[in-house]
């Protein structure tokens, strides 16, 4: 199935199965199940469990986790108007410090009265050198304790009944999609983890008198939990757009049977960069009375243009190619390498890895060197400098389906979209003239658009 067919099939599921009766503890679990299913389809699903840490070392990690929890519990309380939730791939390195992409402008309005929640942060160098270290709570350091509590809770849930028609749903997706994930057991275990983390957040919100929560990527267990906590405490939760949110996005589009009270796993407010992104959410958000969608621009772009524009050196006509998350596949197709080789010398290609594949820089360098293209390509600055700054001064932007296509349009720069999925995802930008499809996989055709 292609993506359009998959979304059509998910629509069928919502019609054929009572997805909004799949409730636990008052929480509708369909968004979690839908995202889990989509991740499995993309072969990018990672279950969070004790075995992830290794059995031999888990006890030590658990003890450290408990001590970290106690240090936070007895830490002197203060006012923190906002909580900002982030992960390593939402930061960038400036000098020796890892700084926030989207939160700097927001933080300035509340002075020092904020907290930062970091999830999925395991690198020691990173954790020592992040911005606002003294205000940061590392959720990954608490995860062993949360997982242990989840295992205890599971003992009392493991023999409970299934959801209505859920066995039929599992058989259906196995037959139609060849997916073996999404079992009742896996869903309930994830729910129990979310519930455990939620209790920690509720205490944190009350202790620091938090008023607003801002998150990036709401559709992970750590963020599902904080959305539920925010709703329970009667405060606002915001998901700030962090990339493309087109008609095929697993978490932001294509909900067809929405309860009137919305989904508490989701944030109350969706902060969108542009109207097109907002429209994708409003197609389903208009069916309920809890979630709200706001078009508030891209705070990262505004911040970058004010802070970093003078850091670009060189007078080449820059062609910035933002790579998609290839999930381990080849980084550069042959026709792209041929296009680079044939590009006039007064142009230079800047190739930027997807944040989730930043560890493939050496592989990218080897590919460039093997084709003798080093003089035509810049890799280091392309990873270091903020993307909006590079797009702002580039000649043209190239991408498959990255959210950087939307960022480029907001800056007023033209993108060349070189993948069918990207063309299907950004019809409004193409219609506006700020994106041009190029789907022939031909170096000559691509260069004709680049050079004009």
C-alpha positions in Angstrom: 0.0 0.0 0.0 1.1 3.6 -0.7 0.5 6.3 1.9 -2.8 7.4 0.4 -4.1 3.8 0.4 -3.0 3.4 4.0 -4.9 6.5 5.1 -8.0 5.3 3.2 -7.7 1.9 5.0 -7.4 3.7 8.4 -10.6 5.5 7.5 -12.2 2.1 6.9 -11.0 1.0 10.3 -12.7 3.9 12.1 -15.9 3.1 10.3 -15.8 -0.7 10.9 -14.5 -0.8 14.5 -15.7 1.0 17.6 -12.3 2.8 18.0 -13.8 5.4 20.4 -14.9 2.7 22.8 -11.3 1.7 23.3 -11.0 3.6 26.5 -8.8 3.1 29.6 -9.1 5.2 32.7 -11.3 7.7 30.8 -8.7 8.1 28.1 -9.5 7.4 24.5 -6.6 5.3 23.2 -7.3 5.4 19.4 -4.6 8.2 18.7 -2.0 6.0 20.5 -3.0 2.9 18.5 -3.1 4.8 15.2 0.3 6.3 15.7 1.7 2.9 16.8 0.3 1.3 13.7 1.8 4.0 11.5 5.2 3.6 13.1 5.0 -0.1 12.6 4.2 0.4 8.9 7.3 2.6 8.6 9.4 -0.1 10.4 10.5 2.5 12.9 8.8 1.4 16.1 10.8 0.9 19.3 9.0 -0.5 22.3 10.0 0.9 25.7 10.6 -1.8 28.2 13.0 -3.1 30.8 14.9 -5.2 28.3 15.9 -2.1 26.4 18.3 -1.3 29.3 19.6 -4.8 29.7 18.6 -7.0 32.6 22.0 -7.0 34.3 22.3 -3.3 34.6 18.7 -2.5 35.3 18.9 -2.7 39.0 21.7 -0.1 39.2 19.8 2.2 36.8 16.7 1.8 38.9 18.5 2.8 42.1 20.0 5.8 40.3 16.6 6.7 39.0 15.0 6.6 42.4 17.7 8.8 43.9 17.2 11.3 41.0 13.5 11.3 41.7 14.0 12.0 45.4 16.4 14.8 44.6 13.7 16.4 42.5 11.0 15.7 45.0 12.8 17.5 47.8 14.2 20.3 45.6 13.1 23.8 46.8 9.9 24.8 45.0 9.7 28.0 43.0 7.3 29.6 40.4 7.7 28.2 36.9 5.0 29.7 34.6 6.0 27.5 31.7 7.3 24.0 31.0 9.1 23.4 27.7 9.5 19.8 26.6 12.2 18.9 24.1 14.5 16.1 22.9 18.0 16.1 21.5 16.9 16.3 17.8 15.0 19.5 18.5 18.2 21.3 19.6 21.2 22.6 17.6 24.8 23.0 18.7 26.0 26.6 18.8 29.6 26.8 20.0 29.8 24.2 22.8 26.2 24.5 23.8 23.0 22.7 22.7 20.3 25.3 22.3 16.6 25.1 21.8 15.2 25.6 18.3 11.7 26.8 19.0 11.6 27.9 22.6 14.1 30.8 22.8 11.5 33.5 21.9 8.9 32.1 24.2 11.3 31.8 27.1 12.2 35.5 27.0 8.7 36.5 27.9 8.7 34.7 31.3 12.2 35.6 32.5 13.7 32.8 34.5 10.3 31.3 35.5 10.3 28.1 33.5 11.3 24.5 33.5 12.6 22.3 30.7 11.7 18.6 30.4 14.2 16.6 28.2 13.2 13.2 27.1 15.2 10.6 25.2 18.5 12.3 26.4 21.2 9.7 27.1 24.4 11.2 25.8 26.5 12.5 28.7 28.3 15.3 26.7 24.9 16.5 25.5 23.4 16.5 29.0 26.3 18.5 30.4 26.2 21.2 27.8 22.6 21.9 27.1 21.2 25.4 27.5 19.3 26.0 30.8 20.9 23.0 32.4 20.0 24.3 35.9 16.3 24.4 34.9 16.2 21.0 33.2 14.7 17.7 34.3 16.0 14.7 32.4 13.1 12.3 32.0 15.3 9.6 30.6 17.0 9.4 34.0 13.6 8.7 35.6 12.5 6.1 33.1 13.9 3.0 34.9 11.7 3.9 37.9 8.7 4.5 35.7 9.2 1.2 33.9 9.5 -0.7 37.1 6.3 0.8 38.4 4.7 0.0 35.1 5.7 -3.7 35.4 4.1 -3.8 38.9 0.9 -2.3 37.6 0.9 -4.8 34.7 0.6 -7.7 37.1 -2.9 -6.4 38.1 -3.9 -5.7 34.5 -2.6 -8.7 32.5 -5.7 -10.8 32.9 -8.3 -8.2 32.2 -10.7 -8.2 29.2 -9.9 -7.0 25.7 -11.5 -4.0 24.0 -14.7 -4.6 22.0 -13.9 -6.2 18.6 -10.2 -5.6 19.2 -9.2 -9.1 18.2 -10.9 -8.6 14.9 -9.0 -5.4 14.4 -5.7 -7.1 15.0 -6.5 -9.8 12.6 -7.6 -7.2 10.0 -4.3 -5.2 10.1 -2.3 -8.4 10.0 -4.1 -9.5 6.9 -4.3 -6.1 5.1 -1.1 -4.4 6.2 1.1 -7.4 7.3 1.6 -5.7 10.7 2.2 -7.7 13.9 2.2 -4.8 16.3 -0.6 -3.1 18.2 -1.6 -6.0 20.4 -3.9 -5.4 23.4 -1.0 -6.2 25.7 1.3 -3.7 24.0 -1.3 -0.9 24.1 -2.2 -1.4 27.8 1.5 -1.6 28.8 2.1 1.7 27.0 -1.0 3.2 28.6 0.3 2.1 32.1 3.6 3.7 31.4 1.9 6.9 30.3 -0.3 6.9 33.4 2.8 6.5 35.6 4.6 9.4 34.0 1.4 11.5 34.2 1.4 11.2 38.0 4.9 12.6 38.1 3.9 15.5 35.9 0.8 16.3 38.0 2.9 16.7 41.1 5.4 18.8 39.2 2.7 21.1 37.8 1.3 21.7 41.2 4.6 22.1 42.9 5.8 24.8 40.5 2.4 26.4 39.8 2.8 25.9 36.1 0.4 27.7 33.8 1.4 26.6 30.3 3.1 23.6 28.7 4.8 23.7 25.3 5.8 20.5 23.6 7.4 19.3 20.4 6.2 16.0 18.9 3.2 15.1 21.2 2.9 11.5 20.0 5.4 9.8 22.3 4.6 8.3 25.7 6.4 11.1 27.6 4.3 13.7 25.9 1.0 11.9 25.9 1.5 11.8 29.7 2.0 15.6 30.0 -1.0 16.3 27.9 -3.2 14.2 30.2 -1.6 15.9 33.2 -2.2 19.4 31.8 -5.9 18.6 31.3 -6.2 17.1 34.7 -4.7 20.2 36.3 -6.7 22.6 34.1 -3.8 24.3 32.3 -3.0 24.8 28.6 -0.9 22.4 26.6 0.5 23.5 23.2 2.1 21.4 20.5 4.4 23.6 18.4 4.7 22.5 14.8 8.2 21.1 14.3 8.0 19.9 10.6 5.6 19.1 7.8 2.0 18.4 8.9 0.5 17.5 5.6 -2.5 15.4 4.8 -0.6 12.1 5.3 0.9 12.8 8.7 0.2 10.0 11.2 -0.4 12.2 14.2 -1.9 15.4 12.8 -4.4 14.3 10.1 -7.0 11.8 9.0 -9.1 11.3 12.1 -12.6 10.6 11.0 -14.6 9.6 14.1 -13.6 12.1 16.8 -15.4 12.2 20.3 -17.0 15.5 21.1 -14.6 15.9 24.1 -11.5 15.4 21.9 -8.5 13.2 22.8 -6.8 13.9 26.1 -3.6 12.2 24.8 -3.3 15.2 22.4 -2.5 18.8 23.4 -5.4 21.3 23.7 -3.7 23.8 21.3 -1.9 23.1 18.1 0.5 25.9 17.2 0.8 25.9 13.4 3.3 27.6 11.1 0.8 28.3 8.3 -2.8 28.0 7.3 -2.3 24.9 5.2 -0.9 23.0 8.2 -3.7 24.3 10.3 -6.3 23.2 7.7 -5.1 19.5 7.9 -5.8 19.5 11.6 -9.0 21.5 11.4 -10.5 18.8 9.1 -11.0 16.7 12.2 -10.7 19.2 15.0 -13.8 20.9 13.8 -15.7 17.8 14.8 -15.1 18.3 18.5 -15.0 21.1 21.1 -11.7 20.5 23.0 -8.8 21.1 20.7 -8.0 24.4 19.1 -5.8 25.3 16.2 -3.8 28.5 16.0 -1.7 29.9 13.1 1.2 31.7 14.9 4.1 31.3 12.5 7.4 29.6 13.0 9.2 31.0 16.1 12.5 29.3 15.0 12.6 31.3 11.8 12.1 34.7 13.4 14.7 33.9 16.1 17.3 32.8 13.6 16.9 35.7 11.3 17.6 38.0 14.2 20.5 36.1 15.7 22.5 34.3 13.1 22.2 35.8 9.7 25.7 37.3 9.7 27.4 34.0 10.3 27.3 32.8 6.7 30.5 33.3 4.8 31.3 32.8 1.2 29.6 34.2 -2.0 28.6 30.9 -3.7 25.1 30.5 -4.9 24.0 28.0 -2.3 21.9 24.9 -3.2 20.7 23.5 0.1 19.5 19.9 0.0 17.7 18.8 3.2 17.7 15.0 3.4 14.7 13.1 4.5 14.9 10.5 7.2 16.0 7.5 5.0 15.7 5.0 7.9 19.1 3.5 6.9 18.7 3.6 3.1 21.1 5.3 0.8 21.6 9.0 1.4 22.3 10.2 -2.1 20.9 8.7 -5.3 23.1 8.4 -8.3 21.3 11.1 -10.2 21.8 13.6 -7.3 25.6 12.9 -7.4 25.6 13.4 -11.2 23.7 16.7 -10.8 26.3 17.9 -8.2 29.1 16.9 -10.6 27.6 18.8 -13.5 26.7 21.9 -11.5 28.6 25.0 -12.6 31.5 26.0 -10.3 29.8 29.3 -9.1 27.2 27.2 -7.2 27.8 25.1 -4.1 25.7 22.3 -2.7 25.1 22.3 1.0 23.8 18.9 2.2 22.0 18.7 5.5 21.3 15.4 7.2 17.9 14.8 8.9 18.3 15.4 12.7 17.5 11.7 13.3 20.4 10.6 11.1 23.1 13.0 12.2 25.3 10.0 13.0 25.6 9.3 9.3 27.8 12.3 8.5 30.9 10.1 7.9 29.0 8.0 5.5 27.9 11.1 3.6 31.4 12.4 3.5 32.7 9.1 2.1 30.0 9.2 -0.6 31.0 12.7 -1.6 34.8 11.9 -1.6 34.2 8.7 -3.7 32.7 10.8 -6.5 35.4 13.5 -6.2 32.9 16.1 -5.3 34.5 17.6 -2.2 35.1 21.0 -3.9 31.4 21.3 -4.8 29.8 20.3 -1.5 29.7 21.8 2.0 28.7 19.5 4.7 30.0 20.9 8.0 28.4 24.3 8.0 25.2 22.7 6.6 24.9 20.7 9.9 26.0 23.5 12.2 24.2 26.6 11.1 20.4 27.0 11.8 18.4 25.8 8.7 16.3 29.0 8.4 19.5 31.0 8.0 20.8 28.8 5.2 17.5 28.8 3.4 17.2 32.5 3.8 20.4 33.2 1.8 20.2 30.1 -0.6 19.7 30.2 -4.3 17.2 27.3 -4.1 16.1 24.6 -1.6 15.8 20.9 -2.6 14.0 18.2 -0.5 11.9 15.1 -0.8 9.1 15.7 1.7 10.8 17.5 4.6 9.0 20.1 6.7 11.7 22.5 5.5 9.6 22.9 2.4 7.1 24.8 4.5 9.9 26.7 6.2 11.3 27.8 2.9 7.9 29.0 1.7 7.4 31.0 4.9 10.8 32.7 4.2 9.8 33.2 0.5 12.3 30.8 -1.0 11.5 28.3 -3.7 11.8 24.5 -3.1 12.4 21.8 -5.6 10.4 18.7 -4.5 12.0 15.5 -5.8 9.7 12.8 -4.4 6.1 12.0 -5.2 5.1 11.9 -1.5 6.4 15.4 -1.1 4.4 16.6 -4.1 1.3 15.0 -2.7 2.0 16.5 0.8 2.5 20.2 -0.3 -0.1 20.9 -3.1 -0.8 24.4 -1.7 2.9 25.4 -1.8 3.2 24.1 -5.3 0.1 26.0 -6.3 1.6 29.2 -4.8 4.7 28.9 -7.0 7.1 28.4 -4.1 7.6 24.7 -4.8 8.4 23.0 -8.1 8.0 19.2 -8.6 10.9 17.3 -10.3 10.1 13.6 -10.3 12.1 12.3 -13.3 15.2 11.3 -11.3 17.2 13.0 -14.0 20.3 15.1 -13.2 19.7 17.1 -16.4 16.1 17.9 -15.5 17.0 18.9 -12.0 19.8 21.2 -13.1 17.6 22.9 -15.6 15.3 23.9 -12.7 18.2 24.9 -10.5 20.0 27.1 -13.0 16.9 28.2 -14.9 
